[in-house]
């Protein structure tokens, strides 16, 4: 007789590839972000999204003031640019693509820790 305990579930919660965790149609986006994404990845995602939406709406910061400039980084030792550049993107399309890759890779690597 076959051992029925070792048969995988017919409806897995997510398809996990090496670098990608994609929610299946049965899982809502809210459930995916609330339960599947690790805490640090979720917080970074929300922070990056909030900073970019705020900046797009209010034009609060000039990208030149924040983003990496090798001249300013090395000649004037403005090391903060290495950290602040991560949170800003040039356009909505750039933001969406970067967030899709970030969520996939950061979620995978955080789970491995």
C-alpha positions, 0 to 999 in steps of 0.5 A: 500500500502507498503511504498517503501521508507523503503526498503533497497537498493539491493546493500549495500556498505559493510557488517557490522558485529559487529567487521568486515567491509568487502568490497563486490565484487563491491568495489575495495580495493582502494575505501575500504581503501580510503573511508571506513576506518577511518583516524586514522586506515588508518594512523596506517595501512600505518605506520606499513606496511611501517616500517615493509617493510623497516625493512625487506628490509634493516634489519635496526633494531634488533627486540630485540632492539625494542620489549617488554622485561619484564626485560628491561621494568621493571628493566631498565625502557625502557618504549618506548618498549611498544609503539615501539613493536606495529609497528614490527612483526616477519614475513610477515605472522604475519604482514598480520594476525595482519593487517587483525585483526587490520583493522577490530577491529580498524576501528570498534572502531574508527567509534564508537567514 
